[in-house]
Amino acid sequence: MTPFLIGIAGGSGSGKTTLARALVDALGANRVSVLSHDSYYRDHPELDAADRAALDFDVPEALDHERFQADLEALRRGERIRPPRYCFVTHRRLGDGEPLAPCEIVIVEGILILHDPDVRPAFDLTIYLDAPARLRLRRRVARDTLERGRPPAAVVRQFTTSVAPAHVKYVEPTKQAADLVLSNTTRMEPLAEVAVTLIRQRLIRRADARLEAADGRR
């Protein structure tokens, strides 16, 4: 069976990972696998630690789109992939990660997954999470200080100098390419319910289309 691919886009701190987890809980962990676009940041072994930390990680060029697109195509063919493993503390790749099986449903989340028009057709459903910049910054400070050991002032500086401008230029325009836009300013549960309803509708529609095609071939 060709997996049903769901793309979740939106700015940094908009709640993409939280929504992905909620969808896994609602749809069943045995039916869903999750792929993070963040795993595909390019490696720069030629740079020292300070120069790597100074790179702009919010522009399309920061990501390995060739490998990402190849892995998406492999998943659609029903093949297992091994996405890269990336360290956000050292800004280096750590080789390949754990194998990712093409479950019935594959959720792919990342700020720029809808930026490349050549990648968009791979998804059966695309969702854009919208959230105001002030809220996204607050969430990013909480995440980066806790999970990545960064000082709050450094997180705010990066958000102001690179994250916010790149969001306006590259991320927010992709909202127009999404099938579903959700405003994430309060609780995630109602948003997940809306998304789950649409996903189930699309799955039923796809199953019906396949039955009709099979009947036509008889």
N, C-alpha and C positions, 0 to 999 in steps of 0.2 A: 504494500500500500504506500502510495506517495504521502509523505507527512503533510499535515495542514500547518503551514508556516504563518506565524503571527509576528509582526514587527511592532515593537513598542518604542516610539521615539519621544523626544522632548528634551528640554534643557537639563543641565546638571542640577540635581536636587529637585527635579520635578516629581519623583516618585516612581520611576520606571522599574527599579528592582523590587520595590514594595508591591507594585501591581503584579509583576510577574509571579511573585511568591503567592499572592492572593489567588491568582488564576490557577496555579498548581494545586493549591489546597481545594479549590472549588471543582476543578475538573478531574483531579485524581493524579497523584504522583506517578502511578504506573502507566499513565497515558501521556505524560508531558515531560519533555526535556527542555532545558533552558541554555541558551548560548548568549554570552555577553560580548558585544562589539569591542568593549574595552580590552579584551584579551589580544586584540589585533594591533595594538600600538607597535609602531616600528621600533626595532632595536638599533641602538647607536653605540656599538662597542668602541668605535673610534674616538668617542668623546669621554672626557673625564666626568666625575660625578657632578661637579658644579655646572658644567656646560649642559649636561643632560637635564638637570633640574631647571635650567633656564629655557628649555625648548617650549614652544607653544603647542600644547597638547589639545587644543580646541579647534584646530583647522583640519580640513579633510586630509591634507598631506601628512598629518601625523599618524595616520592609520594605514595598515597594509591592506588596501582594498582588493588587490589581486588575490591574495590568499583567502580573504573573507568571502569574496564572490565564489571562488572555487569550492570552498567548504559548503556554502549554501547550495550550490548546484549538486554537490555530492549528497547532501541530505535529501534533496528532492528526488534523487535517484534511489533513495533508500539505503545509502551507504553510511557506514560508521566513519566518523571523523575524529581527529585529535587536534583540537584547537591549541594555539600557543598558550603558554602560561606566562603571565606578566607580573612583575613586582612594581608596585606603585611607590615603594620606598626608595628603591635604587634606580627606578626607571629603566629596567633591563628585562629582557626576555629570559625565562628560566627553562628553556626547552619546550617540549610539548606537554600539554596537560593530560588529564584523564580522557579516555575515549568517550565520545558522545554518540549515543545510539539514536537513530532516527525513529523516535516514538511516533505514535499516531498524531500528536501535536508537538510542534517545536516552537518555542517562544524565543525570539531574538530581540534583545534590548540594547539601546545605545543612542547617544545624542545625534549621531549623523547617519543612521542606517537608511534614512530616506533621502539623503542628499544626492546620491548617485542614481540618475535615472535608469542606468543599466541594471541596478540591483533591485529596484522597486518591484518589477514584475515577478520576482521570486516569491513574494509574499501573497498569501491568500487573503489576509486581512491586516490592515495597518491601523495603529492607534497612536495618537499624539496626546501626550499629557502636558497640559498647559498650567503654568503656575507663575505668579508674579516674581520679579527678580529679587525683591527683598526676602520673600519666603524661601526661595531657592538658595540664596546666600546663607540664610540661617541654617538650613538643613546641611549645606555643604560644610560649613564650619564645624557643626556637630560631628559629621562623618569623618572629615579629614583629621581633626584633632584626636579623635578616638581610635580610628582604624589605621591611620597613616602617620601618626605621631608628628603632625605639623603644627607649628604655633598658630594661634588664631589670626594674628596680624599678617602672617604670610599667606594664609588662606584668603583673607579679605583682599590683600594686594593682588594676588593672582586673579581673583574673581573680577576685580575692577579693571585690571590692565589687559587681560586676555579672554577670560571666560565670557564676560558680558558682551564685549564687542563681537566676538565670534558667534555668540548666540543670535545676536541681531542679524548678522551677515549670512550665517550658514544654517543655523538650526531652525529659528522661527519661520523662515520661508517654507520649510518642508511641511509645516502644518497643513498647507493647502493640498498636499498629496495624500493626506491620511483619510482613511475611510470613516474613522471615528475620532472626534476631538473631545477630550474630557478635561474639565477644569478641576485641578487638584489643589484645593485650598483648605479643606477641612479633613473629613474622614475618608479613608480609602474604600471602606466596605460598599457604599452605594455605587461608586464608580466601577468596582469589580463586578458587581451584580449586572450593571448595564453591559459591560464587556462580555461576561459569560453568556448572557442571553443572546447577544449577537453572534458569538462564536458557535453556540449550539445551533442557531438558525442556519448559519453558513455550512456547518457540517451536515445538517439534514439536507440542505439544498444540493451539496456536492454528492451525497450518497444517492439522492434521487436522480441526479443527472447521470451518474454512472450506471444506475439500473436501466434508465432509458436507453443509454448507449449500448448496453449489453443486449437489451431486447431488440434493438435495431440491427444488431449483427447476427441474430438468429435466423 
